[in-house]
């Protein structure tokens, strides 16, 4: 059965998903020493139950979860929860790493790991999500105080899509809504306000007010993949947000206000 969160209050709630009881205990002790709240799950079913029971701020997910596929579980989490995922594996398999990031993982750690590294990555991911949430809250308050301040910028038209900035909605020209997480919306709006401008990963992190960027953190690439899946006719051959090899990304679609 999934464990209940510890009694620590006022801190992030982390869900540790691993079928190895020893690894779960190690991570629980590590996180609780840093005053994080912790829940555990040994299977996909237990993971789902914990996620449904209440807010979780971060998930550490073992790729080789018993007889289950951790990559499938990551896909399951991403379809219904805007929660950061740090995937943990003992394989060190490059293909698994790439697939995990494409599915929406925010970082990747290989067993055996150092607890200091795990904590550093957890803090970095949580800070980025907290920063994005704070930005959204400030923008929402500003919009409520002056709903017409953005004028034509409230609706941005590109390709077959319309981004309603004030309502934070993406709809097709036919009127069909496309669900976006907070991070996906912020990323798309950022590109649409800078069409034809090549942005490095560092540029993107700065514009999204992220923190603690490191060359090992591929969360930007992961988020780009997720946005492409929402807006590109063929995500494998993107024509809206293109990769500029060795530099970063650029939005090449024609953009207009209206």
Backbone as a ProteinNet text record, in pm:
[ID]
protein_1_A
[PRIMARY]
XXXXXXXXXXXXXXXXXXXXXXXXXXXXXXXXXXXXXXXXXXXXXXXXXXXXXXXXXXXXXXXXXXXXXXXXXXXXXXXXXXXXXXXXXXXXXXXXXXXXXXXXXXXXXXXXXXXXXXXXXXXXXXXXXXXXXXXXXXXXXXXXXXXXXXXXXXXXXXXXXXXXXXXXXXXXXXXXXXXXXXXXXXXXXXXXXXXXXXXXXXXXXXXXXXXXXXXXXXXXXXXXXXXXXXXXXXXXXXXXXXXXXXXXXXXXXXXXXX
[TERTIARY]
83.9	0	86.8	41.2	120.1	125.4	238.3	251.1	192.7	149	97.6	215.3	196	304.8	340	464.7	505.9	441.2	457.4	383	446.1	563.7	628.6	537.3	526.8	438.7	519.8	456.7	518.9	634.1	641.9	750.6	695.4	779.1	734.9	705.4	606.9	565.9	620.2	709.7	776.1	722.7	692.8	652.1	767.7	812.4	920.9	859.1	877.4	821	935	944.6	1052.7	1010.1	1036.5	998.1	1101.4	1215.1	1319.3	1297.3	1261	1231.1	1351.5	1471.7	1592.5	1614.5	1591.4	1607.3	1503.3	1379.9	1275.1	1311.9	1360.9	1398.1	1513.5	1610.3	1725.3	1681.1	1595.3	1548.8	1456.4	1372.9	1285.3	1368.3	1465.6	1550.1	1621.4	1671.7	1743.1	1652	1532.4	1441.1	1385.8	1354.4	1297.4	1400	1527.5	1631.6	1636.4	1587.9	1582.1	1443.7	1361	1227.1	1124.9	1150.5	1049	950.1	827.4	728.1	746.6	725.3	754.1	642.3	602.9	517.8	592.2	556.3	621.8	519.8	567.2	485.2	577.2	534.1	615.6	566.3	458	400.7	327.5	288.4	212.7	78.4	14.4	-116.2	-104.5	-0.7	18.8	52.9	131.8	165.9	40	-47.7	-172.1	-257.7	-261.5	-341.3	-288.7	-157	-99.2	-124.3	-106.7	-128.7	-273.4	-365.8	-507.4	-547.4	-467	-503.9	-479.2	-386.6	-357.7	-240.9	-212.7	-107.6	31	102.3	242.1	322.6	436.5	517.9	628.9	666.7	772.4	764.8	796.4	798.2	937.1	995.4	1113.1	1062.1	1095.7	1034.6	1141.1	1139.5	1232.2	1187.4	1279.7	1245.1	1212.7	1292.2	1270.1	1190.4	1062	976.3	917.4	993.3	943.9	916.8	797.7	760.9	695.6	688.5	623.2	725.6	677.8	763.5	752.6	862.7	861.2	835.4	875.4	850.6	701.1	628.8	483.1	419.7	474.1	420.8	447.7	564.7	594.6	494.6	463.7	364.6	228.8	192.7	65.9	60.2	168.5	173.4	158.9	232.7	238.5	105.3	24	-103.7	-204.5	-185.9	-286.8	-233.1	-99.9	-43.2	71.7	67.5	179.5	274.1	336	425.8	562.9	670.2	802.9	836.4	907.9	945.9	1097.4	1159.6	1300.4	1306.6	1353.9	1357.3	1488.8	1479.9	1596.4	1607.5	1727.8	1746.5	1880.7	1888.8	2015	2078	2009.7	2056.8	2167.9	2156.8	2251.2	2236.3	2117.9	2093	2058.6	2135.7	2115	1977	1928.5	1797.4	1689.7	1697.5	1600.7	1603.9	1723.9	1740	1669.8	1692.9	1632.4	1480.9	1433.2	1288.6	1224.1	1289.8	1235.1	1220	1318.7	1311.2	1203.1	1187.8	1084.7	944.8	930.9	801.3	765.9	862.4	831.7	905.6	1005.2	1084.9	1164.8	1182.8	1254.9	1403.2	1439.3	1579.4	1592.5	1716.4	1744.9	1866.6	1855.6	1965.9	1989.2	2115.5	2150.8	2201.4	2151.2	2202	2338.4	2430.2	2419.7	2437	2363.3	2368.4	2418.5	2466.3	2506.6	2388.9	2360.2	2245.1	2256.9	2377.6	2395.5	2354.9	2385.1	2344.7	2192.9	2130.4	1984.6	1920.8	1968.2	1912.1	1930.9	2048.8	2075.7	1979.3	1954.8	1864.5	1719.2	1681	1545.5	1523.2	1618.3	1604.4	1594.4	1679	1680.1	1547	1493.9	1366.8	1252.7	1248.9	1143.5	1148.8	1269.6	1282.3	1229.1	1257.3	1208.3	1056.2	995.6	849.4	789	851.6	801.1	810	919.9	938.5	833.2	805.4	703.7	566.2	534.7	404.6	390.4	498.2	494.7	474.5	539.5	525.5	382	320.8	181.4	89.5	113.8	29.4	39.6	160.7	180.3	110.7	126.7	63.7	-87.8	-140.9	-285.7	-338.9	-267.1	-309.5	-304.9	-200.4	-188.6	-300.1	-333.8	-440.1	-574.6	-598.3	-724.9	-736.5	-623.6	-625.6	-643.9	-591.2	-600.8	-624	-747.3	-774.4	-751.8	-750.3	-732.3	-592.2	-503	-369.8	-292.9	-314.7	-236.1	-293	-416.9	-476.1	-477.5	-427.3	-428.3	-341.1	-248.2	-161.2	-237	-363.5	-439.4	-464.3	-462.2	-481	-366.8	-295.9	-183.8	-216.2	-215	-252.6	-127.3	-117	-3.8	-49.5	-2.6	-41.3	-192.5	-234.8	-378	-424.8	-349.8	-378.6	-400.6	-473.7	-494.5	-463.9	-367.5	-334.2	-399.8	-492.9	-558.9	-479.2	-400.3	-309	-383.7	-487	-557.9	-629.9	-690.5	-759.9	-667.5	-543.7	-446.4	-503	-550.3	-609	-548.4	-535.6	-492.8	-604.6	-652.8	-760	-721.4	-773.2	-750.7	-842.1	-815.8	-902.5	-1044.3	-1058.1	-1189.9	-1259.4	-1189.1	-1250.3	-1226	-1138	-1109.8	-998.3	-1023.9	-927	-815.6	-694.2	-579	-525.4	-531.2	-488.3	-337.5	-296.1	-154.8	-130.1	-19.3	21.4	71.5	89.6	141.5	276.9	364.8	498.4	490.7	402.9	388.8	333.7	234.9	178.3	284.9	358.8	461.6	567.4	606.5	706	653.4	531	474.2	457.1	405.7	388.3	523	624.6	757.9	807.4	790.5	834.2	750.3	619	531	558.3	610.5	644	782.2	851.8	986.3	1001.5	911.2	921	1050.2	1104.8	1226.3	1352.6	1340.9	1458.9	1514.2	1640.1	1702.5	1734.2	1686.3	1704.8	1785.7	1890.8	1967.4	1891.4	1935.3	1871.2	1885.9	2002.2	2021.5	1926.2	1907	1810.4	1672	1633.6	1500.2	1484	1587.1	1579.9	1565	1639.8	1630.9	1492.6	1440	1309.5	1196.6	1212.5	1112.2	1139.9	1243.7	1281.3	1319.7	1391.2	1437.1	1566.6	1607.7	1727.3	1810	1936.2	2024.3	2036.2	2053	2073	2208.2	2211.4	2338	2334.5	2450.5	2451.5	2395.8	2376.8	2321.1	2169.6	2112	1968.2	1904.4	1824.3	1765.3	1616.7	1573.8	1432	1379	1461.8	1417.4	1385.1	1473.6	1449.2	1322.7	1303.4	1183.8	1057.9	1060.4	944.3	918	1022.1	1006.4	935.9	977	914.6	765.8	732.6	592.3	509.6	565.2	492.9	474.1	578.5	566.9	455.4	442.2	337.4	198.3	188.2	57.1	24	127.8	99.2	145.4	237.4	293.6	208.3	183.9	114.4	192.5	325.3	413	526.1	510	611.6	750.4	760.2	890.8	962.8	886.3	943.5	884.3	922.8	859.4	878.9	772.8	779.8	745.3	705.8	672.8	788.4	832.6	949.9	1061.5	1164.3	1273	1397.1	1474	1600.8	1710.8	1790.4	1908.2	2027.9	2083.8	2185.8	2301.4	2333.8	2445.1	2414.1	2291.1	2256.5	2132.5	2019.9	1897	1775.5	1676.4	1549.6	1500.6	1413.4	1355.1	1213.4	1121.2	985.5	980.8	949.1	957.9	820.6	714	579.7	549.4	461.3	415.1	322.9	346.6	269.7	203.4	77.9	7.9	-84.2	-115.9	-209.1	-348.7	-446	-582.1	-681.8
-120.3	0	124.4	232.5	355.7	412.1	469.6	526.2	665.3	704.3	840.2	935.4	1062.7	1159.2	1180	1215.8	1243.5	1372.5	1404.5	1516.1	1651.5	1655.6	1784.6	1875.8	2001.3	2094.5	2206.8	2276.3	2394	2363.2	2241.3	2206.7	2126.7	2109.2	2035.5	1889.7	1834.2	1694.4	1612.5	1519.1	1437.9	1295.6	1240.9	1101.1	1019.6	919.8	830.8	701.9	675.1	555.8	460.6	350.5	253.4	121.3	10	-119.7	-174	-106.1	-146.1	-72.6	-148.3	-87	-12.8	-66.6	-1.4	134.6	144.2	272.2	372	325	414.1	468.2	380.4	423.1	523.1	497.5	587.5	726.6	732.6	862	929.9	852.1	910.7	978.5	906.8	964	1089.9	1083.3	1196.6	1318.9	1299.3	1411.5	1465.2	1374.5	1419.7	1496.9	1462.3	1539.8	1683.8	1705	1839.9	1902.7	1840	1890.4	1878.7	1793.5	1766	1663.9	1673.7	1570.4	1458.1	1334.7	1221.3	1118.3	1071.5	954.2	852.3	724.4	619	538.2	480.1	388.2	283.1	156.6	46.6	-4.5	54.4	8.9	123.8	100.9	202.3	229.3	124.3	140.6	225.8	200.1	279.9	424.4	442.1	576.7	654.6	591.2	656	694.2	604.6	631.7	751.8	762.4	875.5	1006.2	1004.9	1125.4	1171.8	1076.2	1111	1160.2	1126	1158	1303.6	1369.2	1507.7	1562.9	1691.5	1756.5	1696.3	1671.9	1628.7	1731.6	1774.6	1876.6	1818.8	1691.2	1629.5	1478.2	1407.9	1261	1213	1121.7	1048.1	912	873.2	754.5	659.3	537.2	434.2	382.9	383.9	337.1	188.2	108.3	-35.5	-73.2	-43.2	-62.3	-203.4	-300.7	-438.2	-483.9	-533.8	-576.8	-468.1	-345.7	-235.1	-148.2	-74.3	14.7	156.1	203	336.5	445	422.1	522	535.4	422.3	428.5	502.7	482	551.4	701.4	738.2	880.6	942.4	871.3	920.5	936.6	842.4	848.2	970.4	996	1113.1	1240.6	1250.2	1373.9	1409.5	1308.1	1337	1401.2	1386.3	1436.8	1525	1536.2	1614	1701.7	1830.4	1919.5	1916.5	1800.6	1781.4	1742.7	1799.9	1763.4	1617.1	1554.9	1414.4	1403.1	1338.3	1302.4	1150.4	1102.5	959.2	901	781.4	713.7	575.8	541.6	412.6	353.2	221.5	153.6	110.2	137.4	89.6	176.2	307.2	396.7	389.3	354.2	334	466.8	505.8	634.8	644.1	535.6	537.8	564	494.1	517.9	663.8	718.9	857.5	953.8	936.3	1024.9	1010.4	886	862.5	921.9	905.6	961.3	1111	1179.5	1324.6	1365.6	1291.3	1323.1	1304.7	1212.1	1188.4	1295.9	1381.2	1490.8	1489	1399.8	1401.9	1531.7	1585.1	1710.5	1688.8	1570	1537.6	1385.8	1339.4	1196.7	1165.7	1065.8	1026.6	876.8	837.5	696.8	637.3	517.5	443	382.9	373	426.8	578	646.5	792.5	841.4	966.4	1031.9	1115.1	1104.9	1175.9	1326.9	1380.2	1524.6	1565.8	1480.9	1510.4	1506.2	1405.3	1394.7	1519.7	1561	1679.6	1804.3	1819.6	1937.1	1942.8	1829.5	1827.8	1848.9	1792	1813.5	1961.5	2024	2167.3	2250.3	2217.6	2294.5	2283.8	2163	2142.1	2211.4	2197.3	2262	2413.3	2470.3	2616	2664.1	2588.6	2629	2628.3	2524.3	2516.9	2624.3	2650.3	2756.2	2891.7	2914	3041.1	3060	2952.8	2960.7	2988.1	2923	2943.3	3086.4	3140.3	3277.8	3376.2	3350	3437.1	3438.3	3320.5	3310.3	3387.6	3375.7	3444.7	3595.3	3646.1	3790.3	3838.3	3761.5	3800.7	3798.4	3699.7	3690.2	3808.9	3848.5	3963.9	4092.4	4105.6	4224.9	4229.3	4113.2	4105.2	4140.7	4093.7	4123	4272	4333.9	4476.3	4563.7	4519.2	4597.7	4502.9	4450.4	4347.1	4388.2	4517.2	4559	4612.2	4595.3	4654.6	4599.5	4469.7	4410.4	4437.5	4485.5	4517.6	4397.7	4417.1	4310.4	4192.4	4212.8	4104.2	3994.3	4019.1	3917.8	3794.9	3809	3694.5	3693.5	3582.7	3567.7	3453.5	3484.9	3387.9	3337.5	3205.8	3146	3011.6	2982.7	2857.1	2838.9	2723.5	2696.6	2717.3	2799.1	2813.2	2958.5	2974.8	3105	3089.5	3168.3	3167.1	3288.2	3261.2	3367.3	3387.7	3496.7	3518.5	3547.7	3630.4	3668.1	3548.4	3465.7	3347.4	3227.4	3241.2	3132.5	3005.5	3022	2910.4	2902.7	2781.5	2758.1	2685.2	2744	2682.1	2681.3	2585	2581.3	2683	2711.5	2805.7	2750.8	2617.9	2554.9	2559.7	2613.2	2628.5	2515.1	2420.7	2307.9	2345.4	2322.7	2357.6	2254	2301.3	2213.7	2241.7	2142.2	2160.5	2180.9	2278.6	2305.4	2312.2	2256.4	2276.5	2420.1	2464.8	2599.7	2618.9	2520.6	2531	2535.9	2455	2452.9	2585.4	2641	2769.3	2878.5	2884.2	2987.6	2977.1	2854.9	2833.6	2881.1	2842.6	2880	3030.9	3094.6	3240.1	3310.4	3258.4	3317.7	3317.4	3205.3	3196.2	3286.3	3289.3	3368.1	3517.7	3562.7	3703.9	3735	3629.9	3649.6	3568.7	3585.6	3507.1	3536.8	3432.2	3440.8	3470.8	3474.7	3500.5	3367.3	3339.2	3216.7	3232.2	3137.1	3142.7	3021.7	3048.1	2939.3	2886	2773.2	2718.8	2816.4	2881	2979.2	3097.1	3143.3	3250.4	3209.6	3086.9	3038.2	3031	2979.3	2970.5	3109.3	3206.7	3343.1	3402.5	3382.7	3438.9	3375.1	3247.9	3180	3195.6	3276	3302.9	3175.8	3087.6	2963.6	2985.1	2882.5	2892.1	2764.8	2776	2661.1	2576.4	2642.6	2570	2500.4	2376.7	2305.6	2229.3	2199.1	2129.3	1988.6	1937	1802.7	1803.7	1921.1	1933.1	1957.9	1861.5	1871.1	1905.6	1971.6	2000.4	2090.7	2181.4	2268.3	2184.8	2091.7	2005.9	1923.2	1874	1796	1878.6	2002.9	2090.3	2126.5	2148	2175.6	2059.4	1937.6	1818.6	1814.7	1843.9	1840.7	1947.2	2068.6	2174.8	2136.6	2081.6	2040	1937.9	1847.3	1745.8	1806.4	1924.3	1989.7	2073.5	2129	2228.2	2188.7	2095.2	2060.6	1955.7	1972.5	1867.5	1736.3	1746	1629.6	1662.1	1624.5	1659.9	1606.5	1498.2	1442.6	1528.2	1608.4	1699.7	1838.9	1904.7	2031.4	2141.9	2219.1	2332.6	2463.8	2458.4	2579.3	2619.5	2529.7	2553.4	2462.2	2521.8	2443.7	2445.5	2338.7	2329.3	2393.9	2477.4	2535.7	2463.7	2371.3	2281.7	2359.7	2319.8	2380.1	2513	2563.9	2694.2	2684.1	2643.9	2638.9	2617	2707.5	2689.9	2824	2815.8	2936	2905.3	2998.7	2986.8	3053.5	2976.5	3028	3056	3023.6	3046.1	3195.2	3232.8	3370.9	3398.1	3508.9	3542.7	3678.2	3687.7	3815.8	3829.2	3951.4	3977.2	3992.2	3944.6	3959.6	3884.3
0	0	0	-64.2	-62.3	77.8	114.5	248.5	253.2	370.4	389.2	400.4	363.9	377.9	523.3	548.9	686.3	732.5	859	918.4	896.1	829.3	805.9	725	765.1	694.6	634.3	537.4	479.3	386.6	332.6	242.1	126	22.8	-95.2	-59.5	-128	-108	-225.3	-195.6	-297.1	-292.9	-409.5	-421.1	-476.5	-401.2	-443.1	-495.4	-624.7	-687.3	-722.3	-648.7	-671.1	-607.7	-674.7	-618.9	-521.1	-509	-415.6	-283	-180.2	-50.6	5.7	-19	30.7	-31.8	-164.4	-232.7	-182.9	-165.8	-115.1	23.1	110.1	245.3	241.4	153.3	140.7	97.5	-5.3	-55.3	45.7	112.9	214.7	323.5	376.6	482.2	433	310.4	251.6	241.5	187.4	166.9	299	392.1	518.9	601.4	586.7	656.3	605.7	482.4	424.9	442.2	526.6	561.9	449.2	350.7	250.2	305.7	261.3	291.4	190.1	230	142.6	147.5	28.6	15.5	-68.8	-55.6	-130.6	-209.8	-320.5	-399.2	-459.5	-453.1	-504.3	-638.7	-689.2	-816.3	-883.6	-1008.7	-1081	-1017.4	-967.2	-903.4	-777.4	-697.5	-576.7	-612.9	-716.1	-762.5	-798.7	-875.5	-917.7	-797.8	-697.7	-578.3	-501.8	-487.7	-415.5	-491.1	-624.2	-703.6	-695.7	-684.7	-677.6	-539	-437.4	-299.3	-262.4	-331	-296	-374.5	-357.2	-436.1	-411.1	-519.5	-515.1	-592.7	-536.7	-603.1	-690.3	-668.1	-749.2	-735.1	-845.4	-844.9	-884.4	-804.9	-851.2	-895.1	-1016.7	-1077.9	-1130.7	-1079.5	-1124.5	-1261.6	-1358.1	-1493.2	-1492.8	-1422.2	-1416.4	-1294.3	-1295	-1177.8	-1178.6	-1124.1	-1123.5	-1265.2	-1288.4	-1422.3	-1504.2	-1449.7	-1518.3	-1590.1	-1688	-1765.8	-1710.1	-1650	-1592.1	-1694.4	-1819.7	-1924.5	-1951	-1947.3	-1962.8	-1846.4	-1726.9	-1610	-1618.8	-1672.5	-1691.7	-1788	-1894.9	-1991.9	-1923.5	-1838.8	-1766.7	-1675.2	-1603.1	-1514.5	-1595.8	-1705.5	-1782.1	-1846.1	-1879	-1944.9	-1851.4	-1720.7	-1628	-1516.6	-1504.4	-1394.4	-1443.8	-1404.5	-1434	-1314.1	-1294.8	-1181.3	-1234.9	-1182.7	-1232.2	-1201.9	-1295.6	-1282.9	-1295.6	-1196.8	-1207.8	-1220.1	-1333.7	-1358.9	-1307.9	-1248.2	-1192.7	-1255.2	-1301.7	-1366	-1327.6	-1335	-1312.9	-1442.6	-1552.1	-1681.9	-1740	-1726	-1792.2	-1942.4	-1988.3	-2130.6	-2197.1	-2297.9	-2364.5	-2426.8	-2486.5	-2550.4	-2446.3	-2330.6	-2224.4	-2179.6	-2170.9	-2126.2	-2220.7	-2349.5	-2448.9	-2449.5	-2447.9	-2448.8	-2324.8	-2209.7	-2086.7	-2093.8	-2146.9	-2159.2	-2257.7	-2365.6	-2463.6	-2405.5	-2310.9	-2248.8	-2146.8	-2113.5	-2023.6	-1892.3	-1877.4	-1755.1	-1748.9	-1628.6	-1612.2	-1585.8	-1541.8	-1520.4	-1512.3	-1509.8	-1519.1	-1433.5	-1345.8	-1257.6	-1271.4	-1280	-1297.1	-1166.1	-1133.4	-1017.7	-1053.7	-955.8	-818.9	-820	-734	-731.5	-596.7	-596.5	-473.4	-423.2	-295.6	-241	-256.4	-248.2	-266.8	-407.7	-507	-644.2	-656.8	-595.9	-601.1	-540.9	-424.3	-359.2	-444.4	-504.3	-587	-704.7	-765.5	-881.6	-840	-727.3	-676.9	-647.8	-580.2	-549.7	-677.5	-776.3	-900.7	-973.9	-983.5	-1053.7	-980	-847.6	-770.1	-782.1	-782	-794.5	-928.7	-1035.3	-1167.6	-1170.9	-1116.1	-1116.8	-1027.4	-911.7	-824.1	-892.2	-965.1	-1035	-1142.3	-1217.8	-1323.4	-1264	-1151	-1087.8	-1036.6	-978	-928	-1042.3	-1155.4	-1272.7	-1321.6	-1327.4	-1371.7	-1277.9	-1146	-1048.9	-1064.6	-1081.8	-1099.3	-1225.8	-1336.3	-1462.2	-1450.9	-1378.7	-1362.6	-1283.4	-1177.3	-1098.7	-1182.3	-1262.7	-1347.1	-1450.5	-1504.7	-1605	-1544	-1420	-1353.4	-1321.8	-1286.2	-1252.2	-1375	-1490.1	-1613.7	-1730.2	-1743.2	-1842	-1985.8	-2015.8	-2154.4	-2182.2	-2084.3	-2097.8	-2215.2	-2250	-2356.2	-2494.7	-2500.6	-2629.9	-2722.2	-2845	-2944.2	-2903.7	-2809.9	-2766.9	-2694.3	-2661.3	-2588.9	-2674.5	-2805.3	-2895.4	-2997.5	-3001.8	-3093.8	-3190.4	-3319.3	-3422.1	-3492.3	-3507.7	-3579.4	-3636.6	-3758	-3824.8	-3812.7	-3759.1	-3743.4	-3599.8	-3524.4	-3382.2	-3341.3	-3230.6	-3168.5	-3019.7	-2971.8	-2829.9	-2764.3	-2673.7	-2598.4	-2470.3	-2466.6	-2354.9	-2226.1	-2235.5	-2113	-2052	-2135.4	-2084	-2066.9	-2118.4	-2111.9	-2174.9	-2299	-2373.2	-2513.1	-2563.4	-2701.2	-2773.3	-2882.4	-2960.3	-3107.1	-3180.6	-3324.1	-3390.4	-3517.2	-3589.3	-3600.7	-3587.7	-3593.1	-3456.9	-3355.9	-3224.8	-3128.3	-3164.2	-3075.9	-2977.8	-2849.9	-2746.7	-2738.9	-2714.8	-2693	-2552.6	-2466.6	-2327.9	-2320.4	-2239.6	-2215.6	-2065.7	-2022.1	-1883.7	-1869.5	-1746.5	-1722.7	-1790.4	-1775.6	-1834.2	-1986.5	-2046.3	-2191.8	-2243.4	-2172.6	-2214.4	-2209.1	-2098.5	-2084.2	-2192.5	-2224.2	-2328.7	-2463.8	-2498.5	-2628.3	-2639.1	-2535.1	-2539.1	-2556.1	-2488.2	-2498.5	-2642.5	-2712.5	-2851.6	-2942	-2919.4	-3005.7	-2994.9	-2882.7	-2866.5	-2923.7	-2971.1	-3028.6	-3156.6	-3254.8	-3377.4	-3452.8	-3512.7	-3595	-3513.6	-3384.4	-3300.5	-3248.1	-3275.8	-3227.9	-3079.1	-2999.5	-2855.2	-2808.5	-2733.9	-2674.7	-2553.5	-2500.3	-2380.4	-2264.3	-2254.1	-2147.9	-2164.4	-2289.7	-2315.4	-2266.1	-2301	-2266	-2114.8	-2046.4	-1901.4	-1839.4	-1892	-1839	-1862.5	-1983.2	-2017.3	-1937.7	-1904.7	-1823.4	-1674.5	-1643.1	-1504.4	-1431.7	-1501.1	-1439.2	-1364.1	-1291.5	-1208.4	-1219.6	-1179.9	-1162.4	-1288.1	-1401.6	-1525.9	-1524.4	-1572	-1585.3	-1716.2	-1776.1	-1903.9	-1896	-1776.1	-1761.7	-1753.5	-1739.7	-1722.6	-1858.6	-1905.6	-2038.5	-2033.3	-1927.4	-1912.7	-2023.1	-2075.3	-2184.5	-2307.8	-2342.1	-2458.1	-2439.4	-2317.5	-2286.9	-2306.7	-2258.1	-2270.4	-2416.5	-2494.2	-2637.3	-2705.2	-2674	-2731.8	-2699.5	-2574.1	-2533.6	-2606.3	-2622.1	-2693.1	-2839.4	-2901.1	-3040.6	-3059.7	-2965.7	-2978	-2974.2	-2912.7	-2902.3	-3026	-3093.9	-3198.1	-3337.9	-3350.2	-3480.8	-3552.6	-3682.6	-3759.4	-3756.9	-3763.1	-3755.7	-3658.4	-3530.7	-3430	-3460.6	-3538.8	-3572.4	-3676.3	-3749.8	-3849.3	-3827.8	-3720.3	-3681.3	-3784.6	-3804	-3896	-3826.2	-3699.2	-3624.7	-3534.3	-3449.2	-3364.4	-3412.2	-3471.5	-3530.4	-3440.9	-3452.6	-3381.8	-3464.5	-3401.8	-3466	-3405.1	-3480.5	-3426.4	-3363.4	-3241.3	-3170.7	-3103.5	-3125.1	-3066.6	-2977.8	-3036.6	-2958.8	-3046	-3034.1	-3104.2	-3159	-3260.9	-3317.9	-3365.3	-3341.3	-3392.7	-3529.7	-3633.7	-3770.7	-3831.2	-3760.1	-3813.7	-3820.9	-3913.9	-3921.4	-3803.5	-3736.1	-3614.9	-3634.2	-3592.9	-3597	-3476.2	-3442.5	-3332.4	-3389.9	-3316	-3366.4	-3282.6
[MASK]
++++++++++++++++++++++++++++++++++++++++++++++++++++++++++++++++++++++++++++++++++++++++++++++++++++++++++++++++++++++++++++++++++++++++++++++++++++++++++++++++++++++++++++++++++++++++++++++++++++++++++++++++++++++++++++++++++++++++++++++++++++++++++++++++++

